[in-house]
Amino acid sequence: MKGDYQDLVDELSALLSVPATLENRDFGLIAFGAHDSDDASAMDPVRTRSILTRKSTPAVRAWFEGFGIARATGPVRIPAAPEAGVFRDRICLPVRHRGIVLGYVWLLDAEPGPTQAQLAAAMEVTARIGTLLADEERAGADLSREFRAVLTAERGWQYDMAVAALRSALGADAEGLHAVVCVTPWQQDDAPSARSLPGVAALCTVEWGAGPAAGGAEDRTGATVGPGADDRPGRGSGSGTHDRAGATALAGAAGPSARSAAGGGERTAAASRRGASDGADAPAARSARRPEPVGADVPAAPRGGTALAILVRLRSADAFSPALTAADRLRTSAGGETVTAGVAAPRRGLADLNTAWLEATSAARAARAQTRLGPVAQWSDIGPYRMLAALPANPAHDPAVRELLAPSHAELARTAEVFLDHAGQAGRTAAALGIHRQTLYYRLSRVEQLTGLDLDVGEDRLLLHMALKASRL
């Protein structure tokens, strides 16, 4: 497993008393040892670039391959070449498996340098690295089709057959611990090679909103999920009434508390109990910081498009770093601040990959909806979005909140969300928004008029809070 590569590189660094780096045969960085020397020359431009960009330039690759490293079966000493940015002599240990070169271990050479006995011991370590690389190459050679089939198959025999095919391709690793990662939107033409990412067993691109896992079908737990449901709520002028059983119906004007929806001049009963006043926002509010509308700091959710799915091997449920590292690297390589990633809870075996994919897509959507969760969010950390992402498509089309979510009422929607986020505590809400309490009470009365909901009723608060949060997804 690639999760072991860092341990093997550290073992080499300790064995030879020099920092080692491991690259695949395409000169892509896999792991590197710590550089704790005060000698500035210990990091020449070539090594620095390799570590920072995780790859080498074609010119550097051609330079080193000119010394026959791809054909070598033992250590190769390469002299410094300052004109090429190689300021230090190097030793290359080819990583081979059954005669095929799969990568290279690089050491900075210095007098007196490693002994022959040390180099022989180091080659034994590279042989272990070669076995791992070969295993990963075999497992990740072309599993995108099998992995995609699992994520898009219908429930029942089709899903079971897809899982069986992926299990056969992965071999013994299939019963190990895995985490599923979703990166979206993925705008590149192809998925990267699984060999270039530590711990990755398989990856594939999936149409966002295609297949039962992303199109609203029930998962194996019975929850209806629609990670592709990204449409904003419809716009309308009607308000809605909400009964105590949670049902919502269109209403022409007044809500359950006989509040007026015309003109906004009358106070609602709830607003009166809070001591709200009629009229426009107070002067103090006009000079305060203007609150951002709901979703103002959140990129628009992807409409269609493609997501990248990644299956990452884990050594234990506590050693989650391979999944987080893969998510962050792929998100960064996808480019743009709008790209987010979600990581599902770890699972052993492949039987629940569809549920794991739903968790990963939900976490990615939550990271997009709530910036404090991202840009890489774990399913276990997204709180209420675990339930909100499992709602049917377009839950914010609820007529009770349709008018509130119109662009013209963005400030009121933001006020309502902050009020509910602060458990209905007026003082904390006003402080968070930078407005006077009377201004807050007035805005809340307008929210009640627009929605027909009573913010003194728990079920009405719940409906409004869920709709506001879901509108971000």
C-alpha positions in Angstrom: 0.0 0.0 0.0 1.1 3.5 -0.7 0.4 4.4 2.8 3.6 2.4 3.6 5.8 4.3 1.2 6.6 7.1 3.7 7.6 4.5 6.3 10.0 2.9 3.8 11.5 6.2 2.7 12.0 7.1 6.3 13.7 3.7 6.8 16.0 4.4 3.9 16.8 7.9 5.2 17.7 6.4 8.6 19.7 3.6 7.1 21.9 5.8 4.9 21.8 8.9 7.2 20.7 11.1 4.2 17.2 12.3 3.2 15.8 10.1 0.5 13.0 10.9 -2.0 10.9 8.3 -3.9 9.5 9.0 -7.3 7.5 6.8 -9.7 8.9 6.0 -13.1 7.3 9.1 -14.5 9.3 11.2 -12.0 6.2 12.0 -9.9 6.9 12.4 -6.3 5.5 9.7 -4.0 7.3 10.4 -0.6 10.4 12.2 0.7 12.5 12.2 3.9 12.8 15.1 6.3 15.4 17.7 5.5 16.7 19.0 8.8 20.1 20.1 7.7 21.3 23.7 8.1 23.3 23.3 4.9 21.5 25.4 2.3 23.0 23.3 -0.5 21.1 20.3 0.8 18.1 21.5 -1.2 19.1 22.3 -4.8 16.6 23.6 -7.3 15.8 20.2 -8.8 15.0 18.6 -5.4 13.1 21.7 -4.3 10.9 21.7 -7.4 10.3 18.0 -7.1 9.0 18.4 -3.5 7.0 21.6 -4.1 5.4 20.6 -7.4 5.5 16.8 -6.9 7.1 16.3 -10.3 10.2 17.1 -12.4 10.5 18.9 -15.7 11.0 16.9 -19.0 14.5 18.4 -19.2 15.5 17.1 -15.7 14.0 13.7 -16.5 16.0 13.4 -19.7 19.2 14.5 -17.9 18.9 11.7 -15.3 17.7 9.1 -17.8 20.8 9.8 -19.8 22.8 8.0 -17.1 21.0 4.7 -17.8 18.9 4.7 -14.6 16.0 3.0 -16.4 18.2 0.0 -17.3 20.2 -0.1 -14.1 19.8 -2.9 -11.6 21.9 -1.4 -8.9 22.9 2.1 -7.5 23.9 4.7 -10.1 26.1 7.6 -9.1 25.3 10.9 -11.0 27.6 13.9 -10.8 26.5 17.4 -10.0 25.6 19.7 -12.9 25.0 23.3 -11.7 24.0 24.4 -15.2 21.1 22.0 -15.0 20.2 23.0 -11.4 21.7 19.8 -10.0 24.1 21.3 -7.4 24.8 18.0 -5.5 26.0 14.6 -6.6 23.3 12.0 -6.4 22.8 8.3 -6.0 19.9 6.7 -7.8 18.5 3.4 -6.5 16.2 2.0 -9.2 13.0 0.4 -7.9 12.3 -2.7 -9.9 9.9 -5.6 -9.7 10.4 -8.7 -11.8 12.9 -6.9 -14.0 10.6 -3.9 -14.7 11.6 -0.4 -13.4 8.7 1.1 -11.5 10.4 4.1 -9.8 13.5 5.6 -8.3 14.9 6.4 -4.9 17.1 9.5 -4.9 19.9 10.2 -2.4 22.2 13.3 -2.1 25.7 12.0 -2.2 28.5 13.4 -0.1 31.9 12.2 1.2 32.4 9.6 2.5 29.0 8.5 1.3 27.1 5.3 2.0 29.2 2.1 2.2 28.6 -0.9 -0.2 27.0 -2.8 2.7 24.6 0.1 3.3 23.7 0.4 -0.4 23.0 -3.4 -0.5 20.7 -3.1 2.4 19.0 -0.1 0.8 18.4 -2.1 -2.4 16.6 -4.7 -0.3 14.3 -1.9 0.9 13.7 -0.7 -2.7 12.7 -4.3 -3.6 9.9 -4.0 -1.0 8.9 -0.7 -2.5 8.9 -2.4 -5.9 6.5 -5.0 -4.7 4.1 -2.3 -3.3 4.3 -0.4 -6.6 3.6 -3.5 -8.6 0.6 -4.4 -6.4 -0.8 -0.9 -6.8 -0.2 -0.9 -10.5 -2.0 -4.2 -10.8 -4.9 -3.1 -8.6 -5.2 0.4 -10.1 -4.3 -0.5 -13.7 -7.8 0.0 -15.1 -10.4 -0.1 -12.4 -12.2 3.1 -13.5 -14.8 1.0 -15.4 -15.5 -1.4 -12.5 -15.5 1.4 -9.9 -17.9 3.6 -12.0 -20.2 0.6 -12.5 -20.6 0.2 -8.7 -21.4 3.9 -8.2 -24.0 4.0 -11.0 -25.6 0.6 -10.8 -29.2 0.1 -9.9 -29.9 -1.5 -6.6 -30.3 -5.3 -6.6 -28.5 -7.8 -8.8 -26.9 -5.2 -11.0 -25.2 -3.6 -8.0 -24.2 -6.9 -6.6 -22.6 -7.9 -9.9 -20.7 -4.6 -10.1 -19.4 -5.0 -6.6 -18.3 -8.6 -7.4 -16.4 -7.4 -10.4 -14.6 -4.7 -8.5 -13.8 -7.2 -5.6 -12.3 -9.6 -8.1 -10.1 -6.9 -9.6 -8.8 -5.6 -6.3 -8.0 -9.1 -4.9 -7.2 -9.4 -1.3 -7.3 -5.6 -0.8 -11.0 -5.6 -1.5 -11.8 -6.7 2.1 -9.6 -4.0 3.6 -10.5 -0.7 5.0 -11.4 2.0 2.5 -12.7 5.6 2.3 -14.6 7.1 -0.7 -13.8 10.6 -1.8 -15.8 12.9 -4.1 -14.1 16.0 -5.8 -16.5 18.3 -7.7 -16.7 19.9 -10.1 -14.1 17.9 -12.1 -13.6 19.7 -15.4 -10.6 17.8 -16.7 -11.0 15.4 -19.6 -9.7 12.4 -17.8 -9.1 11.0 -14.3 -5.5 11.0 -13.1 -3.6 7.7 -12.8 -4.2 5.9 -9.5 -0.5 5.2 -9.4 0.3 8.8 -8.8 -1.7 9.1 -5.6 -0.7 7.5 -2.3 -3.2 4.9 -1.1 -5.6 5.2 -4.1 -7.0 1.8 -5.2 -9.3 3.1 -7.9 -10.8 6.3 -9.3 -13.2 7.3 -12.0 -15.2 10.2 -13.3 -19.0 10.2 -12.7 -21.6 12.4 -14.3 -22.9 14.7 -11.5 -26.5 13.7 -11.1 -26.2 10.4 -13.1 -27.0 7.0 -11.6 -29.0 6.1 -8.6 -26.3 7.2 -6.2 -26.5 10.8 -7.5 -29.9 11.1 -8.9 -32.4 10.6 -6.1 -32.7 6.9 -5.8 -32.8 5.2 -2.4 -29.6 4.1 -0.9 -29.2 0.8 1.0 -30.3 2.5 4.2 -33.5 3.6 2.6 -32.7 7.3 2.5 -33.6 9.1 -0.6 -30.6 11.1 -1.8 -30.0 13.6 -4.6 -26.5 15.0 -4.6 -27.1 16.4 -8.0 -30.1 18.4 -6.8 -28.7 21.9 -7.1 -31.4 24.1 -8.5 -32.2 27.2 -6.5 -35.7 27.5 -5.2 -38.4 28.7 -7.5 -39.5 32.3 -7.3 -43.1 33.1 -6.5 -45.3 35.7 -4.8 -47.5 33.4 -2.8 -46.9 32.8 0.9 -47.5 29.5 2.5 -49.1 28.2 5.7 -47.6 25.3 7.6 -49.7 23.0 9.8 -48.3 21.4 13.0 -47.8 18.1 11.3 -45.3 19.6 9.0 -47.5 19.8 5.9 -47.2 22.9 3.7 -50.0 24.4 1.7 -50.3 27.5 -0.5 -52.2 30.3 1.0 -53.5 33.5 -0.5 -52.8 35.9 2.3 -52.9 35.5 6.1 -51.1 32.7 8.0 -52.2 30.8 11.0 -51.8 33.7 13.4 -54.1 36.0 11.3 -51.1 38.1 10.4 -51.4 40.4 7.4 -49.3 39.8 4.4 -50.1 43.1 2.7 -48.0 46.2 3.2 -46.0 44.9 6.1 -47.4 47.6 8.4 -49.1 45.3 11.0 -47.1 43.6 13.6 -47.3 39.9 14.0 -48.3 38.5 17.3 -44.8 37.0 17.8 -43.1 40.3 16.9 -45.4 42.2 19.3 -44.4 39.9 22.1 -40.7 40.7 21.3 -41.5 44.5 21.3 -40.9 45.0 17.6 -41.8 48.4 16.1 -43.3 49.3 12.8 -41.5 51.2 10.1 -38.2 51.0 8.3 -34.9 49.8 9.7 -33.5 52.1 12.4 -30.7 54.6 11.5 -28.3 52.6 13.6 -28.9 49.6 11.4 -28.3 51.6 8.2 -24.9 52.5 9.5 -24.1 49.0 10.6 -22.3 46.3 8.5 -24.7 45.1 5.9 -25.3 41.4 6.3 -24.5 39.1 3.4 -27.5 37.4 1.7 -27.9 33.7 2.1 -25.2 32.0 -0.1 -23.4 35.2 -1.0 -20.1 33.7 0.0 -20.8 30.4 -1.6 -20.1 29.5 -5.2 -23.1 28.4 -7.2 -23.7 24.6 -7.0 -22.7 22.7 -10.1 -25.5 22.1 -12.6 -24.7 18.8 -14.2 -21.0 18.3 -15.0 -18.7 15.7 -13.7 -17.4 14.6 -10.3 -14.3 12.6 -9.5 -14.7 9.5 -7.3 -11.7 8.0 -5.5 -11.4 4.8 -3.5 -8.6 5.1 -1.0 -7.1 2.3 1.1 -6.6 2.9 4.8 -4.5 1.1 7.3 -6.9 1.9 10.2 -9.9 4.0 10.8 -7.7 6.4 12.8 -5.2 6.8 10.0 -7.4 8.9 7.8 -4.6 11.0 6.3 -4.3 9.1 2.9 -7.9 10.0 2.1 -7.6 13.6 3.2 -4.3 14.0 1.3 -5.8 12.5 -1.9 -8.8 14.8 -1.6 -6.8 17.9 -1.1 -4.3 17.1 -3.9 -7.0 16.3 -6.4 -9.0 19.3 -5.4 -6.0 21.5 -5.9 -5.1 19.9 -9.2 -8.7 20.5 -10.5 -8.0 24.2 -10.1 -10.2 27.1 -9.0 -11.6 28.0 -5.6 -15.0 26.6 -6.5 -13.8 23.0 -6.3 -14.7 21.1 -3.1 -14.1 17.6 -1.8 -16.1 15.3 0.5 -14.8 12.2 2.3 -17.1 9.4 3.5 -16.8 7.5 6.7 -14.3 4.6 6.4 -15.7 1.1 5.7 -14.3 -2.4 5.5 -15.0 -4.2 2.3 -17.0 -3.0 -0.7 -20.6 -3.9 0.0 -21.6 -0.4 1.1 -19.7 1.6 -1.6 -23.0 3.1 -2.8 -23.7 4.5 0.7 -20.2 5.7 1.0 -20.5 7.5 -2.3 -23.6 9.2 -1.1 -21.8 10.4 2.0 -18.9 11.7 0.0 -21.1 13.6 -2.4 -23.1 15.0 0.5 -19.9 16.2 2.2 -18.7 17.8 -1.0 -22.0 19.6 -1.3 -21.9 20.7 2.3 -18.3 22.1 1.8 -19.6 24.1 -1.1 -22.7 25.3 0.8 -20.9 26.2 4.1 -17.4 27.5 3.6 -16.4 26.9 7.2 -16.7 23.1 6.5 -14.4 23.1 3.4 -12.8 23.0 1.1 -12.4 19.3 2.1 -15.2 18.1 4.4 -15.6 14.8 6.1 -19.1 13.2 6.4 -18.7 13.0 10.2 -18.2 16.8 10.4 -21.0 18.2 8.4 -23.7 18.1 11.1 -27.2 18.8 9.8 -26.1 18.7 6.2 -26.0 14.9 6.6 -29.8 15.1 6.7 -30.3 18.1 4.4 -28.3 16.5 1.6 -30.5 13.4 1.9 -33.7 15.3 1.1 -35.4 14.9 -2.2 -34.4 17.2 -5.1 -35.2 20.9 -4.6 -36.5 20.8 -1.0 -36.3 24.6 -0.9 -39.2 24.8 -3.3 -41.4 24.7 -0.3 -44.0 27.4 -0.9 -43.6 28.8 2.6 -40.0 30.0 1.9 -40.3 30.6 -1.9 -40.8 34.3 -1.7 -38.3 34.8 1.2 -35.6 33.2 -1.0 -36.2 35.7 -3.8 -33.1 37.9 -4.5 -35.1 41.0 -3.3 -35.4 39.5 0.2 -31.8 38.2 0.5 -31.1 40.4 3.6 -34.2 39.1 5.3 -33.3 35.5 4.5 -29.8 36.0 5.9 -31.3 37.6 9.1 -33.6 34.6 9.6 -30.7 32.1 9.1 -28.5 33.9 11.6 -31.3 34.2 14.1 -32.0 30.4 13.8 -28.2 29.6 13.9 -28.1 31.5 17.2 -31.0 29.4 18.7 -33.4 32.3 18.5 -31.4 34.5 20.9 -32.0 38.1 19.8 -29.1 39.6 21.5 -26.5 37.3 20.0 -28.2 37.6 16.6 -28.2 41.4 16.6 -24.5 41.4 17.6 -23.6 38.9 14.9 -25.4 41.0 12.2 -24.3 44.4 13.6 -27.8 45.7 13.9 -30.1 47.1 16.6 -32.5 44.7 18.3 -35.5 46.7 17.1 -34.2 46.3 13.6 -33.9 42.6 14.1 -37.5 42.4 15.4 -38.8 44.3 12.5 -37.0 42.0 10.0 -38.2 38.9 11.8 -41.8 40.2 11.6 -41.3 40.6 7.8 -40.0 37.1 7.6 -43.1 35.8 9.3 -45.3 37.8 6.9 -43.5 36.5 3.9 -43.5 32.9 4.9 -46.7 32.5 7.0 -44.6 30.8 9.7 -44.6 31.6 13.4 -41.1 31.9 14.7 -42.3 31.1 18.2 -43.3 27.6 17.1 -40.6 25.0 17.0 -41.8 23.1 13.9 -42.1 26.4 12.0 -38.5 27.3 13.0 -37.3 23.8 11.9 -39.0 24.1 8.5 -37.5 27.5 7.9 -34.0 26.6 9.1 -33.9 23.5 7.0 -35.2 25.3 3.9 -32.6 28.1 4.3 -29.7 25.6 4.7 -31.0 23.4 1.9 -31.1 26.4 -0.5 -27.3 26.4 -0.4 -26.9 22.9 -1.6 
